Amino acid sequence: ANAALAQLHMRKGSLALAIKHSSQVVETSGNTGVLYGVRGRAMAQQGDAAQARAAFIQALEKAPNEPTLYRWRAAAQLEAEDLRGAQKSLSEALRLMPDDVRAKVLLIDLKNRGR
């Protein structure tokens, strides 16, 4: 339930509530990568590319095999116009989860931007 609430608040732009609920997920699951990933997404949505980058570094240190974190980082990198970084992140996301439709959509967006 907390994971769903964290995602809902992320979509609504409620950073504090997203972090609160993701923290509760971390406490019960032990996956701190998710918490840092939510923070990275929130920082990217606020336009703070440096803080987003730092949060995703921490997230991927904690959960290096979590494809969703690579997809989230790619979305943040696209927002920051880091096309090379986004390409690398999406490649890793799809290596870990080849049927990730959202990552494939971001890859199409990336290719369209590169034209």
C-alpha positions as CSV (number, residue, x, y, z in Angstrom):
1,A,0.0,0.0,0.0
2,N,2.8,2.4,0.8
3,A,4.5,1.8,-2.5
4,A,1.3,2.6,-4.3
5,L,0.9,5.8,-2.2
6,A,4.5,6.8,-2.9
7,Q,3.9,6.4,-6.6
8,L,0.6,8.3,-6.5
9,H,2.2,11.2,-4.6
10,M,5.1,11.2,-7.1
11,R,2.7,11.6,-10.0
12,K,0.9,14.4,-8.2
13,G,4.2,16.1,-7.4
14,S,3.9,15.8,-3.6
15,L,7.6,15.3,-2.9
16,A,7.3,15.1,0.9
17,L,4.5,12.6,0.9
18,A,6.3,10.5,-1.8
19,I,9.4,10.4,0.3
20,K,7.4,9.6,3.5
21,H,5.6,6.6,1.9
22,S,8.7,5.4,0.1
23,S,10.6,5.5,3.4
24,Q,8.0,3.2,4.9
25,V,8.4,0.8,2.0
26,V,12.2,0.8,2.7
27,E,11.7,0.1,6.4
28,T,9.6,-3.0,5.6
29,S,11.4,-4.2,2.5
30,G,15.0,-3.2,3.2
31,N,15.3,-2.0,-0.4
32,T,16.8,1.5,0.2
33,G,17.4,1.7,-3.6
34,V,13.7,2.4,-4.0
35,L,13.8,5.4,-1.6
36,Y,16.7,6.9,-3.4
37,G,15.1,6.3,-6.7
38,V,11.9,8.1,-5.6
39,R,14.1,11.0,-4.4
40,G,15.9,11.1,-7.7
41,R,12.6,11.2,-9.6
42,A,11.3,14.0,-7.3
43,M,14.5,16.0,-7.7
44,A,14.4,15.6,-11.5
45,Q,10.8,16.8,-11.6
46,Q,11.8,19.9,-9.7
47,G,14.5,20.5,-12.2
48,D,17.5,19.7,-9.9
49,A,19.6,17.5,-12.2
50,A,22.6,17.4,-9.8
51,Q,20.5,16.2,-6.8
52,A,18.7,13.7,-9.1
53,R,22.0,12.4,-10.4
54,A,23.3,12.0,-6.8
55,A,20.1,10.2,-5.7
56,F,20.3,7.8,-8.6
57,I,23.9,7.0,-7.9
58,Q,22.9,6.0,-4.3
59,A,19.9,4.1,-5.5
60,L,21.9,2.0,-8.0
61,E,24.6,1.3,-5.4
62,K,21.9,-0.1,-3.2
63,A,20.0,-2.0,-5.9
64,P,22.2,-2.4,-9.0
65,N,19.9,-5.1,-10.5
66,E,16.6,-3.1,-10.3
67,P,15.6,-2.3,-13.8
68,T,13.0,0.3,-12.7
69,L,15.7,2.5,-11.2
70,Y,17.6,2.6,-14.5
71,R,14.4,3.5,-16.3
72,W,13.7,6.3,-13.8
73,R,17.2,7.5,-14.1
74,A,16.9,7.6,-17.9
75,A,13.7,9.7,-17.7
76,A,15.6,12.1,-15.4
77,Q,18.5,12.2,-17.9
78,L,16.1,12.9,-20.7
79,E,14.7,15.8,-18.8
80,A,18.3,17.1,-18.3
81,E,19.0,16.6,-22.0
82,D,21.7,14.0,-21.2
83,L,21.0,11.8,-24.2
84,R,24.1,9.7,-23.9
85,G,23.4,8.9,-20.2
86,A,19.8,8.1,-21.0
87,Q,20.9,5.7,-23.7
88,K,23.1,3.9,-21.3
89,S,20.5,3.7,-18.6
90,L,17.8,2.4,-20.9
91,S,20.2,-0.2,-22.3
92,E,20.8,-1.5,-18.8
93,A,17.1,-1.4,-17.9
94,L,16.3,-3.4,-21.0
95,R,19.2,-5.8,-20.4
96,L,17.7,-6.5,-16.9
97,M,14.1,-6.6,-18.1
98,P,13.8,-7.0,-21.8
99,D,10.0,-6.7,-21.9
100,D,9.8,-3.3,-20.0
101,V,7.4,-1.4,-22.2
102,R,8.0,1.9,-20.5
103,A,11.7,1.6,-21.1
104,K,11.0,0.9,-24.8
105,V,8.8,4.0,-25.0
106,L,11.5,6.1,-23.5
107,L,14.0,4.6,-26.0
108,I,11.7,5.7,-28.9
109,D,11.5,9.2,-27.3
110,L,15.3,9.3,-27.1
111,K,15.7,8.2,-30.7
112,N,13.3,10.9,-31.8
113,R,15.2,13.6,-29.9
114,G,18.4,12.4,-31.5
115,R,17.1,13.2,-35.0
